[in-house]
C-alpha cells in the first residue's frame, strides 16, 4: 500500500508561553485506511516561538513548548517519504515572572527628581504590558514617588523602590507581580541656609522656637551640622535641641534686643528677637536700698515693673503726689518722707522701710540713716608688737568715727551705719617698715618701729607699732676665703633671715655635703684632699650652703703610680713621674731626667722617659729632678715576651721521624723580635705531601707512606717548617720469585737466569736459592739470603737520602697552604706601633 495523506492530531492550537502540548500524526493509504507503525520527522517554522522538548525525528508524536508570543507552523513529514501535514500554533504571553525597574540601584540627591520605569516579563522573557503602582519602602533614607514613578529623595540613606503589577481577574484587580531596586540617597552640596522666623517679639520668660533649614542646589532640605549663637545672652537664653540641631529654643531673660545666628559650613543665617516686659505688677523705688547720711535729704523715684522685675515705665515726678508715701520701723529723729517722695534724714542713725502705693500697685524698699559729717576718729590695734610677714597679717586695726550729732560707728571694720565712709591708712616707716590694707590688716616687712595713721574725711588718728623678726626662712653661709691649700683651715659663718630678710639669731648644725674634709660646731673647716667642697649650715628644715675649692699644697715628693708595671718587649712606653704635696695630692713636677738601673732584663730609655724593653726580666727606671737632688723616684718594670715573630716546630719525642701508621704529637715554640721565648698561640698546620703524612689542627702528625714530608706551622706573619722521615713499618724481608709478591709460603728457588724480589714477612724464614751459574746470583745457604737483604736495604737508604735532599730543598721554598684561617694570617695593615 502507498501512503497518500498525512494528518496532524493535537488537542489545541493555542499555547501560553511556557505551556507544553503533545502533537501526533498518522498516515492513510490510497484506500483511506490508517497505516500502522507510521513515524514522522517533525519541524517548526520558528523555534523561538515553539520548540521541541522531545525527540522529533522518526517518531509518531512530539512534545512542544510555547516560548515567545507569536505564530509557528509545526510540520510532520512521513519518515522516508514526501507526504507532509502542517498545523499552525499560536503562542500567547505567559503570566508575569519578573518586573525589572530602571535605573537599577541608582544614587539620588535630595530635592532632585529621579524617574523610574518598570517592565514586566514572563518566564520566556516576553515583555508584558502592565498596570503598575509605585511605592517607597524607607530604610535609613526615605523619599516620595508618584504614580508615574517620579521619585524625590527626602532623607539621606538607603531606601527601596517597589513597582507592583495589577492583573484583573473575576471582576477585581490583584497584585500579580512586583520588582524592587535599591536607591542610595545623598545630601548634595550645601547651597543655602535659612532661619524661621526671621524676627520675633516675646515677653520676659516666654520661649519661642527657631528652625534652620539647609538646602542643596536642587532646593532639597539636607542634614548638616549647625552651630547656634546669641548676641546678648543677658537678654535671651539659647538652647539647642539635643536630638535635632536645626532647632533651637530662645527664652526671654530681660528687656532688650538680641540676634540669633546659625552657621553651617560657610553659610550664616540671622534672626532678631525682641524681649519686652509683661504687664504692670508692682512699683520699684530707687535708689534701693537707701543709704542717707544723718542731716541730709534724698529724692526718691518710682517705676512700674512686671512680675519678673523688668521695668516697664518710669513714673513722672509730677505723678508722685498721687501716691501714698509712708515710713515704717522709724522714729521722727531718724527720717521722714513727703508726699512728693523727698526723704529727710534725722540726727540719729538707724533703719527704716519706705512704702509707696497707688490703686492696686505698691512698692517697698529698705533704708538706713548713716553717720553724718565726721567730727573725730579713734585708731586701735589688736597687736602692738607685730611679727614680720608679708603674706599673713600680724595685726588688725580698728577705726571708729563720731559725727557732729554724736553718733558713734565703727568704720574699719565697717559698721551697720557707717555708710560709704572710707578710711585712708598711711604708714610712716622708722627703723621698721610695713603696710596697712583697707580692711585694717597690717603686714610688717622690716623689724623696727613705725607709725600708722588712719584718716576719715577731715579727722585722723595715729598709733605706734613695733615690727619684730618672724620665723627663720633662709640661711646665708659665707667663708673667709674662696679657696685654700690642702691642710689649711677656713672659717665659715651663717646668718639666718626671715621671709622679709630680717636677721634671725641661729645656732646652726654644720656639715660637709660634698667633697672631703671636716667642719666643727663653730664652722671651722679643714681638708687634706683637693677638690670642690660644699658646706651646709642648717636649723631644722632650713639650710644654706657655700662652696670652697681646696687646692694642692707645695711640692713635697715625686713618685710613679703605679710603681710596679709589666711591659712587652719591643713595645714603646712613656713613663712619667708625678709630683705630690705632703698629703699625696697631685702637684706639677719639675723637669725630670729618666735613667735605667740594672736588673735581669735589658732595655733602653731616653732622658724624657721613652722606654723599650729587649730581653725578658726586670729593670728599674729612676726619675731625678736636676733642680732638686732630694727629689727622685723609682719604677720597677717587668719585661715579658712580645708578639711571636719566629716559630719553631717541636716534636714531643725530640725526633723528626716516624714509621708508617705511627702518630707523633707536634707543638710550636714562639720567639719575639728579641728572641725572647713567648707563647705562639693557636697555629695552622699543613704538610707538603698528604700521601706521605697527614696532620690535624691539634698538631698530631700521622705517617701514611714511607718518604720525606715537610710540616708547616703558620701564625700571622710568622711561620715554621721541618722535614720528617716516614720510614717503612718494622718487618723483615724475604726473597721470593718475581711475580709471586703477596703469595704466602712461597719459597725463592732462584734458577738462572732468574729475578728475585724482597717481601717482608712476620716470621723470619731461612730461604735458599740455587743457580746454574748464569743466573743473577746463586745462594745455597742462609748467608746468601742475608746478603740480598743488605742489598735491598742499601737501595732503600739511597732512596731515602735522595728524598730527604729533595724535601730539604722544598722546605727552603716559601709555602702557603691552600686555605689558611683568617686568624692565622697577618693583618694587611700590620705595622709596628709605638706605645707612649
BELURCOR-V975351 format. One record per helix or strand. SS is the DSSP state (helix for helix, strand for strand). FROM is the first residue (numbers start at 1). TO is the last residue. If there is no record, write none. Layout:
((SS:FROM:TO) (SS:FROM:TO))
This chain:
((strand:3:10) (strand:14:16) (strand:20:29) (strand:34:34) (strand:40:44) (strand:50:52) (strand:59:59) (strand:61:66) (strand:70:78) (strand:84:92) (strand:98:102) (strand:107:109) (strand:113:115) (strand:117:121) (strand:127:128) (strand:131:138) (strand:142:145) (strand:150:155) (strand:157:169) (strand:172:186) (strand:190:196) (strand:199:203) (strand:207:216) (strand:221:221) (strand:227:230) (strand:236:240) (strand:247:252) (strand:256:264) (strand:267:276) (strand:282:286) (strand:290:293) (strand:297:299) (strand:301:305) (strand:311:314) (helix:317:322) (strand:324:328) (strand:335:337) (strand:342:345) (strand:350:358) (strand:361:370) (strand:374:381) (strand:385:388) (strand:395:403) (strand:408:412) (strand:424:429) (strand:433:436) (strand:441:446) (strand:448:456) (strand:459:468) (strand:474:479) (strand:483:485) (strand:489:497) (strand:503:504) (strand:509:514) (strand:518:519) (strand:524:526) (strand:531:539) (strand:542:551) (strand:557:559) (strand:564:568) (strand:572:574) (strand:578:580) (strand:586:587) (strand:593:597) (strand:602:605) (strand:610:615) (strand:617:625) (strand:628:640) (strand:646:651) (strand:657:659) (strand:663:671) (strand:677:678) (strand:684:687) (strand:693:695) (strand:700:703) (strand:707:716) (strand:718:727) (strand:732:737) (strand:756:761) (strand:769:769) (strand:779:779) (helix:782:811) (helix:822:824) (strand:825:825))
